[in-house]
């Protein structure tokens, strides 16, 4: 998978996440509770809540797009508390990720990626994408999906996968 394809898949998956939140809002309305209760839901006491899972997934997508294109990622302070605020975060992230073109990612596989948390060490772009960005992004998205599903939101595999490109025989 090329860096551009990975970044495009991150965008699509964040758009799917936004659709899961539509279903969560419908579910909450049907059941008569405030959807923002789900923002604090988690699968285990030592695991991030839904809000932090969404923030982390957005961060992985935007940092991958920025690091691999040699740009500076936009700042998104982790202040969201509600579904409405999380949806704004998703929208900002998908807009940013969509703005990174295939041309911007030329040379990404060999680019030096040195996130501050590595303390002076660095990755080659390809290694960062394959060993960190892709698995970390999908971990957090999957946890967000599982939190909603665990709390009764009617989601299935095709909600996770989203639209697929098919062709007539």
Residue, then its C-alpha position, 0 to 999 in steps of 0.5 A: x500500500x502506498x502512502x497515498x493509499x494509506x492516507x486515503x484509507x484513513x480518510x475513508x475510515x474516519x468518514x465511516x466513524x462519523x457515520x457510526x456516530x449517526x447510528x449512535x445518535x439514532x440509538x440514543x434517541x430511540x432509547x431515550x438517553x443523551x448520546x454524549x453518555x457514550x462519549x465517556x464509555x470504555x471497554x475496560x477501566x484502564x482503556x481510553x474512553x470513546x472520546x480519546x479513541x476518536x482523538x487518537x485515531x484523528x491524530x494518527x491520520x493527521x500526523x501520518x499525512x503531515x510526517x509523510x508529506x514533510x508538512x507540519x500537522x495542524x494543532x487539535x487540542x484534546x478538548x472535545x467532550x461531546x459527539x458534536x465536538x468529536x464530529x468537528x474534530x473528524x471533519x477537520x482531520x478529514x479535510x486536512x488529510x484530503x488536502x494532502x496530494x499524491x504529489x505531496x507524498x513523493x519520497x515519503x517511503x524514504x523521508x525521515x520521520x522523527x516524532x517528538x515522542x521518539x526522543x531523537x530517534x527516527x523512522x524511515x517513512x515506510x517503516x513509520x507507516x507500516x509499523x506505527x501509523x497504520x496499526x495504531x490508527x486501526x487500533x483506535x478506530x476499532x476500539x471506537x467501533x467496539x465501544x459503540x457496538x458493546x453499548x448496543x449501537x447497531x453496527x455491522x461489518x459493512x458499517x466498518x468497511x464502508x462503501x466498496x468499489x465494485x464493477x459489473x461483470 
